[in-house]
Amino acid sequence: MKIKQIRFQNLNSLVGEWIIDFSHPAYLSDGIFAITGPTGAGKTTVLDAICLALYGRTPRLERVNKSSNEIMSRHTGSCYAEISFETREGYYRCHWSQQRARKNPQGELQPHRHEIADAHSGQILENKIRDVAARVERITGMNFTRFTRSIMLAQGGFAAFLQAPADERAPILEQITGTEIYSEISRKVHERQREENDRLKILQAEISGIKLLTTEEEEALRQDMQAKIARGKERQEELKGLQLVLDWLDRMVGWENEIKDIEEQWQQYLKRQQAFQGEAWRLEKARQAMVLDAPYIRLKDLRDLQKSNLSEIERIREELPRQKEAAGKAAERWENSRQELIELKLLRKSEGETAKKVREMDILLKQQGQVIKGMEVAIGTSENECSALQGEITSGVEKAKEMGQALLAIEEYRRKNAQDAALLANLTGISRVFKRLEELLSTWQQKGLERQRAALALQSLLDARKEIAATHESNKELQRQQYDVLQAEQDKLEEALQGYEIAWWRDELEQFKEQNDKLQNLGQVWDWMVQLEDNIRNGRESIQQLDEQQKRLVWEIEQGEKEAGHLAARIDGLETRVLLLNRIRDLEEERAQLEDGKACPLCGATEHPYAQGNIPQMDESQKELNQARKQHKKLSEDLKKKEILRGKLDKEVEHSGAAVKEAEQQLEKESKLRREGMNELGLDLSVVKTRDELERLANQSRQNIINHSRQLKMIETWQKNIGTLTLHYEKSRTAFIQSDKELQAAILQQKQADQEDERLQQEYLSLQGELEQLQEETLREISPYGMADLPLEQLAAIQKVLDERKKRWEAKEKEKLDLEKAVDKLHNEVEQKRILLKDKASALQSERERLKQQQEQYRRQQETRFELYGKRDPDKEEARLDEEIGLAEELVNRTYEDMQELQRHQLRLEEREKTLAVTVQNRAPELQSSEESFTRQLQQAGFEQEEDYRQARLSLEEQQALAQKAEALTKEATELQTRLKDRQEKLQREKEQKLSGEAREVLEEKQRLGEQELIDLREEIGAARRTLEDSEQSRRRMQTQLQRVEEQKKELQRWQLLHDLIGSADGKKYRNFAQGLSFDIMIKHANRQLHKMSDRYILLRSQEQPLELNIIDNYQAGEIRSTANLSGGESFLVSLALALGLSQMASRKVSVDSLFLDEGFGALDEDVLDTALNTLAGLQQDGKLIGVISHVPALKERISTQIEVITQSGGRSILQGPGCQRQ
């Protein structure tokens, strides 16, 4: 993997968008470069950008997400990191970004984005966060941990492997070499061996729990069971006879109750029949009145028409005088409006001549007004300009005075701070010394922190040693307690099994479930039989009801035919009435030929009001005729439907009979199935004779299932608890052994910590002396500037004060020069403005004189116009007169039309009065004849007066409702009589059987005692049968269990052999073996790199501790010593060699062409530093690019290619170097 380019924006102190191009020739030629800058400037941020782009996290920040983003620069709203890299698979670009809401620095963090794309084509390969991480790991061959171990060695973790104890080195090796699988295999083998051993113990324990019957016990049990089966059959026959007698008694009680109910219903029917007598008389009278409907309708129509015509004649005679008076007034209004119009037109003509003269004067006045307005604007502008000039002159004079005061203040500052002038030349040197002081102070403080951490670590090791000893004793006590708990749980299990095996309990549960299923099936058959019996009973009743419906339907058809005859007679009368009205309507064709102004050929009138649509209507008669026809049609259709229904009833009677026969056959089949099911369960109908008794047996079976399930669950729970407790016991024993090993390791670690504390103490004191000497020299250098003390914690503040004093001196010098130039310029501008003001004032006076003359001329012209026309507008006056003329013309036309319309209406009323008078006179004989004819027909129908006839009339709906009530009463009487007769016959047949003479209570007590005895016998028979079946199953289980034990022993032997080789509870046995091999390979790679830097040292693995490192010192006659007492420079060389070796191991599946080291080189002397740098630079021969981060001055002098991180104000920094560019 080779990094080609990185891009990032707003990360820590590096604000803005930056690009670093590692394909720049400077990086390709040297092969090594340095990232330099002061502490905290942002050197490590460059490496953070690489990790962030690839993995969305950094070595210093475990997660960067919506909840937390500590890497985004302060006071910015977004950040991103992007890397372009090349592998054997291709060229890729990986991008990570996050922003705040609306990119506002105070906005809420939004979800981050992460994507990877093909750098050549730009195609997005993945854009989901999890998928991107998986794709990066697949392409590079490294996850985040391996990446920081092989490509980017992060700050603070450079010597992590060297300084780690043996127990911590194992996980590091697992992460780097991928040997985690060996620990997992070792643990899995241990767990499998333990499971197989526990399984064998369980199988052996189950054998001891199997119980068997002897041959003699089985034979005696069978003989006793056969005797009880014989007694049970006898009891079933006795109970069957008792049930027949009880059923016979129940049937008789049921028929007696039904007869009583029917008799009560008959009494209620008689009451309703008596209440209906009055309505029956009304129905008969209404049917007699239907014959007179047609002549009555004809007579009523003639009466209504004659009355309407007489009323209209009276209304016309009252309206005519008012109409004549209104016509005269309308003619008078028309004449008055015509005179007013003539007067308005004369006034309009004279007004036009005066308006013409006034318009000419208005135009002249408007022109003069515009000239005056222009002059006033020009004078106002000149006045403003003069005022502005005067203000500028005054302001300039005041400003010049202020500048003079400022110059005096600057001279005073220069006199008091003359020593600050030397800062212009000396401040740069002072800053370099301050920077050295800060670096030395930081190193000294860091060493102090290391001393504190070492002391804490030593104390922690002492405490840990005490805790390990206490844990050892605790593990011993825990082991004893867990053994006692395990033994108690095993006793509970034995008690729950009750001497049986768990398999016996499971088989017993299955037998109860099978019995319950059979009882459920038998219950369904029983329910179906009850349903069939109900169907048969309902079918027979349905046949009887169908016979009654046929009789009722015949009666309804006869009544409907009578009503149809009455409706036909009414329709004839209505048709005659409509015919009379049609004769009047036929005159409409002649009316259509009449024309206004021409005489009528019949009466000679010139006004024809009926021609305008005033024709008598016949809608009501036609509607009544249509309604009667519709009712007749509906009645006919009902009769047809009832005929069809009568045929359907015949078929339904036939089908019901067939259905009853089919149900009886099905009932016989179901009865047979019930007997078979009862025999299969060992039951008898004489004992289990009702559905409730069967349900009781089913409930008892379900309760047995619940009890056995609960017991079985308890047994299985205790078995599981025993397995868990066994695991806990094994863990406590293992922990007891492990605590002893940990105690020995703690003693060794304490010794190493003592040595480290002594070394740090010496380094701390040396740095303290160097710091104090440099502080004294620096104080002497800054004392001329008034600095009597130099607190180290205030170096930045003192530096800032000196910078500000230098900048203030420079600013005052520049300000003095600028003020002198400004004063001279200001004096010249004031003099020029005074000359210009004098010229503008003279011109302004001349313009004011001319304006006064124009205003006087304008006033005289206005007075002349007012004398002629006042303030009136000629255009508005002419428009007003034109509007009044238009309104007057409209009034003349409107009054003329009103006069014409009133005269025409008067003529129409007179003609209408004559026509109606003739019509009324001609209709009087016909009306008299109809009155006499209807009176005769009333008497013939049995009505004395017309009012009697009208009271007897009912609507068709009322007649039908009363007819239906009468029909329903007749139907109800027939049905009640039929049902009463049927129940009485059935009751008589039951009484004739005489099955028993005993009381019902005696019979029920005999039945209860017999059923209880039968239930007891069945339970005893079932218990004996189950005992025999259990004995047989136990024999089969014993044979099967012995075979399973032998098979389990063979399986355990296989896993025990593998466990002896590699198995362990913590996975160490196999893992340590595999890691020992990996450790040797790593030491080989590290020695190769160490030899390039120094021929003095050789690394080798400790013989006592497989993961401990020793070192051979060739300069000390090949002495072997521990790496724990190496000096700072020696530790750095060994750590660097190990890091390069680990990098080679971690990257063996992928080419690593870029390597970054974020670690201080300050502990090395010049020779060792040169050797280390030459070694790193030599990696260029393998095509690698090495980046080193450090603030050591010597390192910066030895590496020519550098990326410099330069601090700016406000805690920000910039990058400067080859390939670095800010967007």
C-alpha positions, 0 to 999 in steps of 0.5 A, a space after each residue: 500500500 502506497 499513499 499518494 496524496 492526502 486532502 483535509 479541511 478544518 482538522 484541529 489547528 490546521 484550519 482551511 483546506 490543505 493538500 499534501 502530494 507525496 508524488 512530489 519529486 522531493 519525496 521520491 528522491 530522498 525517501 525520508 521526510 520530517 514533519 516538524 514544528 513546535 509542540 501542539 502546532 498540529 504535526 500529528 494531525 497530518 497522520 490523524 487525517 490519514 486514519 480518519 479518511 480510511 477508518 473514520 477514527 484516529 489513534 487518539 479518538 476512538 470514535 468520531 460521530 454525531 455525538 462527539 467530534 473533537 477533531 473538527 477545528 473550533 469555530 468551523 462548521 464542517 471538516 473532511 479527510 481524503 486519501 488517495 492510495 495505491 495497492 496491487 488491486 488498483 488506485 483508490 480514493 477514500 473520503 470521510 466528512 462531517 458537518 454541523 447543521 447549515 454549516 453553522 459553527 454553533 449548529 448540531 453535529 450531523 451524521 458523518 459520511 464515509 465512502 470509497 471510490 475508484 480514483 481513475 473512474 470516480 465510480 463509488 464502490 461503497 458509501 455505507 459506513 460498515 461496508 466502507 470499513 469492510 472494503 478498506 480492510 479487504 483492499 489494504 489487508 489491514 484493519 485499524 489495529 494492524 494499520 497502526 502497527 505496520 504503516 503508522 506508528 502512533 505517538 505514545 505507542 511506539 515502544 508499547 510491545 517492548 515495554 509490555 509484560 508477557 501477558 500483554 504481548 500475547 494479545 498484541 501478537 494475536 492482533 498483528 499475526 492473526 493467531 487469535 484462532 489458536 486460543 479459540 480452538 484451545 478453548 473449544 476443545 476444552 469445552 467439548 471434552 467437558 461436555 462429552 464427559 458430562 454427557 457420559 455421567 448423565 447417561 450412567 446416572 440415568 441407568 441407575 434410575 430405571 426400575 423393572 417388575 418381576 415376572 410374578 408381579 406382572 402375572 398377578 397384576 394382569 389377573 387382577 386387571 381382567 377381573 375388574 374389566 368384567 365387573 365394569 361391563 356389568 355396571 355399564 349394562 345397569 347404567 344403560 337401563 337407568 339412563 333410558 328411564 330417566 330420558 323417558 321422564 325428561 321427555 314427558 315433562 318437556 311435552 307437558 311444558 310445551 302444551 301449557 305454553 301453547 294454551 297461554 298463546 291461544 288466550 293471547 290470540 283471542 284478545 287480539 282477535 276481539 280488539 280487531 273487530 272495529 278495524 274489520 268493519 272499517 275495511 268492509 266499508 272502504 271496499 264498498 266506497 271504492 265503487 263510487 271513486 270514479 263518479 265522485 272524481 268527475 263531479 269534484 273536477 267540475 266543481 273545482 273548475 267552476 269555482 276557480 272561474 268565478 273567483 277569477 271574474 271577481 278578481 278582474 272586476 276589482 283590478 280594472 279601475 286601479 289599472 285605468 288610473 295607473 295608465 293616466 298617471 304614467 302618461 303625465 310622467 312621460 310629458 314632464 320628463 320630455 320638457 326637462 330634457 329640452 331645457 338641459 340641452 339648451 344649457 349645455 350649448 351656452 356652457 361650452 363657449 365659456 369653457 373654451 376660454 377658461 381652458 386657454 387661461 389654465 394652460 398658460 398658468 400651468 406653464 408659468 407654475 412649472 417655471 417657478 417650481 424649477 427656479 425654487 428647486 435650483 435655489 434650494 440646491 444652491 443653498 444646500 451646497 453653500 451650507 455643505 461647504 461651510 460645514 466642511 470648512 468648519 469640520 476641516 479646521 477642527 480635524 486639523 486641531 485634533 491631529 495636532 493633539 495626536 502628534 503631541 501624544 505620539 512624541 510623548 509616547 516615544 520619549 517614555 518608551 525609547 528602550 522599545 526601539 531596540 526590540 526591532 533588532 533583538 526580539 527575534 533572538 529573544 523568541 528563539 531562546 523562549 522557544 528553547 525554554 518551552 521545549 526544555 520545560 515541556 521535556 522536564 514536566 513530561 519526565 516528572 509525569 513519567 516519575 509519577 506514573 512509575 511510582 503509581 505503577 509500583 504502588 499498583 503492583 504492590 496492591 495487586 500482589 496483596 489482592 492476588 494473595 487474597 484472591 487465592 484464599 477466596 478461590 479456595 473457599 469458593 471452590 468448597 462452597 460450590 461443591 456443597 451447592 452442587 451436591 444439594 442440587 443433585 439431592 433435589 433432582 433425585 427427590 423429583 425423579 421419585 425413583 423413575 428415570 426422566 424418560 419414564 416421565 416423558 413417556 407417561 406425559 405422551 400417553 396422557 396427551 394421546 388419551 386427551 386427543 381421543 377424548 377430544 375426537 369423541 367429544 366432536 362426534 358427540 356434538 355432531 350427533 346432538 346437531 343431527 338430532 336437532 336438525 331432524 327435529 327442526 326438519 319435521 317442524 319445518 315440514 309442518 310449517 310449510 303445510 300451514 304456509 300453503 294454506 295461508 297462501 291460497 287464502 291470500 291469492 283469493 283476497 288479492 283477486 278481489 282487490 284487483 277487481 275493485 282497483 279496475 273499477 276505480 281506474 275506469 272512473 279516473 280514465 273518464 275524468 281525464 278524458 273530460 280534461 283532455 277535451 278542454 286541452 284540445 283547444 290549445 291547437 286553435 289558440 296557437 294560431 291566434 295573433 296579437 291585434 287580430 280578432 279571435 274567430 270565435 269571440 272577436 277579441 283582439 287580446 288572447 291571454 290563453 294563448 300565453 299559456 294560461 290553460 287549465 291543467 289536469 296534472 292531479 287527475 292524471 297523477 291519480 290515474 297513474 297511481 291507481 294503474 301502478 297499484 293495480 300492476 303491483 297487485 297483479 305482480 304480487 299475485 303472480 309471485 304468490 303463485 310461483 311461491 306456492 310451487 316453490 313451497 311444494 318443492 321445499 316440502 319434498 326437499 325437507 323430507 329428503 333432508 330429514 331422512 338423510 340426517 337420520 342415516 347420518 345419525 346412525 353412522 355417528 352413533 356407531 363411531 361413538 360406540 367404537 370410540 367409547 370402547 377404545 377408551 374403555 368407556 360405556 354409555 351406561 356410565 358416560 351417558 352425557 356430554 358433560 360427563 365426557 367433558 369431565 373425563 377430558 378435563 381430568 386428562 388435561 389436568 394429568 398432562 399439566 401435572 406431569 408437564 410441571 414435574 418434568 419441567 422441574 426435573 429438566 431445570 434441576 438437571 440444567 442447574 447441575 450442569 451450570 454448577 459443575 461449570 462453576 466448580 471447574 472454573 473456581 478450581 482453575 482460578 485457584 491454580 492461576 492465582 499462584 502463577 499470577 503471584 510469581 509474575 507480580 514479584 518480577 514486575 515489582 522488581 522491574 518497576 523499582 529499576 525504572 523509578 531510579 532511572 527516571 529520577 536521575 534524568 529528571 534532576 539532570 533536566 532540572 539543572 539545565 532548565 535553571 541555567 537557561 532561565 538565568 541567561 534568558 532573564 539577563 537578556 530581557 532585563 533592559 525591557 523592565 523584566 525583573 523576573 521570568 516565571 516559566 509558566 508565564 513564558 507565553 505571556 511575556 513573549 506576547 507582551 514583548 511582541 505587543 510592545 514592538 508592534 506598538 512602537 512600529 505602529 506609533 512611528 507609522 502613525 506619526 508620519 501619516 498624521 503629518 502628511 494628513 495635516 498639510 493636505 487638510 490645510 490646502 483643502 480648507 482654503 480651496 473650499 472658502 474661495 468656492 463658497 464666495 462664488 456660489 453665494 453671489 450667484 444665489 442672490 441673482 436667482 432669488 431676484 428673478 424668482 420674485 418677478 415670476 411669482 408676481 406675474 403668475 398671481 395677476 393671471 390667477 385673479 383674471 381666471 377666477 373673475 371669469 369662471 371661479 374655481 370650477 373645472 370646465 371639463 368636469 362641468 361639461 361632463 356633468 351636463 352630459 351625464 344629466 342629459 343622458 339620464 333625462 333621455 333614459 327617463 323619457 324612454 322609461 316613462 313612455 314604455 311604462 305608459 304603453 305596458 299599462 294600457 296593454 294590460 288594461 285591454 287584456 283584463 277586459 277581454 279575459 272577463 268576457 271570456 270567463 263569463 261565457 264559460 261559466 254560463 255554459 258549464 252550469 247545466 253539466 254541473 247540475 246533471 253530475 250532481 243529481 247522478 252522483 246522489 242516486 249512486 250514493 243511495 244505491 251504494 248504501 250511503 245516505 249523504 256525500 259526507 258518509 261516503 268521504 268518511 268511509 274512504 281509505 287509501 289503498 295502503 290503509 286497506 292493504 295494512 288492515 287486510 294483512 292484519 286480518 290474514 295474520 290473525 287467521 294464520 296464527 289461529 291455524 298454527 296454534 291449533 295444529 301445534 297443540 294437537 301434535 303435542 297432546 298426541 306425543 304426550 299420550 304416546 309417552 305415557 302409554 310406555 310406562 317404563 318405571 314406577 320408581 321416583 326420579 330421585 331414587 333412579 338418579 341416586 342409583 345412577 350416581 353410585 353406579 357411575 362412581 363405581 365404574 370410574 373407580 374401576 376404570 382408574 384402577 384398570 388404567 393404572 395397572 395397564 400403565 404399570 405393565 406398559 412402563 415395565 416393558 418400556 423400562 426393559 427396552 430403555 435399559 438395553 438402549 441406554 447401555 448401548 449409548 454409554 458404550 458409544 459415549 465412552 468411545 467419543 469421550 476417548 477421542 476428545 480426551 486425547 485432543 484435550 491432552 495435546 492442545 486443550 485448556 480453559 483459557 486457550 493458553 496451551 495451544 495459543 502459546 505454542 503458536 505464538 512462540 513460533 510467531 515470536 521467533 519470526 518477529 525476532 528474526 525480522 527485528 534483528 535484521 533491522 537492528 543490525 543495520 543500526 548497530 552491530 552491538 545488540 542481538 535480540 533473543 527469546 528467553 528460555 524460561 519465559 516463552 514471550 520474554 525478550 533478552 538482549 546479547 551485548 556484543 560489546 560486553 563479551 556477549 553478555 545476555 541481559 534483560 531488555 527491562 534495564 536498557 537505557 533511553 537510547 538503547 530502548 529506542 533502537 530496540 523499539 524501532 527494530 521491533 516496530 519495523 519487524 512487527 510492520 513486516 509481519 503485519 504487512 506480509 499479505 500486502 505491500 507496505 510502501 509508506 511508513 510514518 513514525 510519530 515518536 520523539 528521537 530526543 533520547 539518542 546521541 548524534 551517532 545513534 541518531 545518524 544510524 537510525 536515520 540512515 536505516 530508515 532512509 535505506 528503506 527507500 531501496 525497497 520503494 518505501 517512503 518514510 515520514 518522521 514527526 519530531 521537534 528535535 533540532 538535530 533531526 530537522 538538520 539531518 533531514 532535508 525534505 521537511 513539512 513545516 507546521 508553522 503556528 499562527 495567531 488564535 491557535 491556528 497553524 499552516 503547512 509549508 513544504 514540498 507538495 503542500 498547498 492550501 486551497 
